Amino acid sequence: MAEADLLGDALLDAWRGELRSPLQLDRDDGRVITIEVERWLALDVREGAALIVSRVAAGARVLDVGCGAGAQALALEQCGSRVTALDVSRGALAIALHRGLRRVVHAAIEDPRAARGPFDVLTLFGNNLGIAGTLAALPRFLGCLASRLAASGRILADVSTDGNVREALLRLRYDGRVTPWFPWLWVPLDALHKAGANAGLRTSLVATTAYGYVAEISRDAA
């Protein structure tokens, strides 16, 4: 049985002007966050994401990991990149396609059959490094990302300025339904650097914004 796509359902309902209830994110520490669905649908690109887009050359082969409704992928495509947008949410991808995104893939990045590349750039917006789930799993996750890169390829991701590693179990609630719990990670730059080194990768800070850091991860030339 396919897992429910509550995020995609909420996005599609909001897209149609028929949002049935708030979309909420439960944390295992008891905190409940109401997700601003309209913000996920917005086409404006925040400062950190705009900096990432500006660092991608026209014509580059780009894989946008966890593309959501496609705002950043569309911005990359409009700048001349050849973008493949990857997400586990069919609903989010349906909106991205409707908006004109050319290439979308419904899969998790960990699926070896999904979007093999090679790509010149992988982008992870909105703390999508958190897909790794735990700090212990981060080196393997980074290695999985790097396996999609061309020889001189790089990964661009936004990273929190919070200096603490945080792990949590999360679940989504929408329209009376709830997803299973899933792990999420918030990783600061120094921990990202260590995890990358364990995967044979080099991490560098390329920009600081009002929302956090922009990090570049590439293969260690040494």
N, C-alpha and C positions, 0 to 999 in steps of 0.2 A: 504493500500500500504506500503510495507516494506521501511524503511529508507535506503537511499543509503549508501553503505559502501565504502566511498572514501578512507579511510586509507587502508582498505583491498585491494581495487583495485590497489592503488599505490604500495603497498608492493608486490602483485602478479606480476604486470607488471615489477617492478624492479627485482624480483626473476627470471623472464624469460628474463631479459635483454631488455625489451621493454618499459621502462618508457616514457610515452607520454608527460609529462610536469612536471615542478616542483610541488611538493606538498607544498601548502602554508597554513599557519595558520593566519587568520585575528583576531585581537583583537579589542574590541569595543573602545579602545583609539586611533585607527587609525594605530597602529603598525602592520606590516606584517612580518611574520617570515617564511623563507624557511626551511622546515624540511629535514634533511639529511636522506633520506629513506634508504640509504645503511647502515647507522649506526644502524637503527632499525633492519636490517637484520643480522648485525654482530653477531657472536657467542661468541665473547670475552665478559667477564663479568667485568664491571668496579669495582673499589675498594669498593664502598659502597655496591653494590650488592654482591660482593664476600664475604664481611664481614657477610652479612645476611645469605648467603648460608652456611658459616662456622659455624653459630650458630644453625643450624638445625641438629638434630641427625639423623643418618642412621635409616631407618625404620619408621620415623615420617610420619604421615598423614598430607599432606600439601595442602593447597588451595592457588594457585598463582592468585591473583585478578588483572585482566588487564594484562594478560600474553603476549600480542602482538604476535610476531613471535616465542616466546618460548625459547629464549636464557637462561634466568634465570631458567625457569622451567626445561629445559634439564640439566642444571648444578646441580640442586637439585636432579633430578632423577639419574644422574650419581654418586651422592654421597650416593645413597641408599634410598632416601626418596620416599614415595608413593605419587606422585604428581597428583593433579587434576588442570588443567589449565583452567581458566575462562576468557572469553572476549566477548565483543559485536560485534567484527569484525569477520565475517565468513572467510574473506580472510586471516587474520592473523592466525586464527586457522588452515586453510588449510595448511599453510606453517609449522606450528608447528607439525601437524600430519605427513607431508611429512618428516620432520626431525627426526621422530621417537618417538615423545611424545605419551604416551600411552592413557592418559585420558584427553579429552578436553570437555568443556561445553560451548555452545553458549548461553549466557544469561548475564544479568546485575546482580550484586551481590544483588541488592535490590529485585530481583524476589524471593519470598519465596520458590518457587519450585526448585530453582537452587542450586545444590551442598550443600545439607543440612548438611552434615558432620555426626558426629562431627569430627573436625580436630584438630590436636595437634598444628599446626602453620598455620597462614595466613600470606602470604607475599604480600607486596605492594611496587613494585619497581618504580623508575622514577617518584616520586611525585604523585603516584596514590591515595594518600589520597585526592588529589584534586578532585576526582570523587564526593566527597560530594557536591561540587558546591559553597556552601556558609558557612561562619562560623556558622550561625544560624542553618544550617542543619547538622553540623558536629557531635554533640552528638548523633543524631538519626542514622547517618551513622555508627559511631563507635559501637553503640548498635547492628546494623544490622550485622556488622562483628563479634562481640562477640557472637552473637546467633549461629554462626557456630562452635564455639570452644568447645572442650572437657573441662571438669571441670578445669584442670590445663593448658589449652591451652594459647597461647599468639599470639599476632600480632607483626610482625616485619616490619618496614617501614622506608624508608629514608625520611628525613625532611630537608628543606632548612635552611641554617644558617642565612638567611635574617630575621631580627627580626620583620618584619612587616607583618601583615595579609594583603593579597592581594586577591581581587576577580575580576574576569573579565568574560565577555562574549566572547566566541571564536567560530570560524567556520572554516571548512576546504575547500580548493579549489583545485580541480584537474581535468585536462582534460576538462576544460570548465564547470565544474559542481561545485556546492557549497552546503554545508550542512546547515541546520538551525543553528541558534545560540544556544550554550549550555554553562552553567555556569561552571567555574573552580575556584578552591581555592588553594592558597599557604598559608600554616599555619606554623608559627614558633613553636618552642618546648614549650614555655610557654603557648601559646594559645591552643596547643594540649593537654597539661596537664590539663588545665581548662575544656576543652570540654570533655575529658575522665572522669574527676571527676564527671561531670554532668551526665554521663552515667554509673556511678558506676565502673569506670575503673581506674587503676593505670598506669601512664606513667613514664618511666625512660629512661635516655640516656645511651646507651650501647657502643657507639663508635663515634668518630669524624673522618671524612675522608676529603680528598681534595675537595670532592663534596658536603659535608653536614654532617648531623647527621644521626645516626641510632638509632631509638627509639623502645622500646619494650613496648607494651600495654597488660595488663592482667587484670583479674578480681581483684577487691580490696578485699583482704582477710578480711579486717575489715568489 
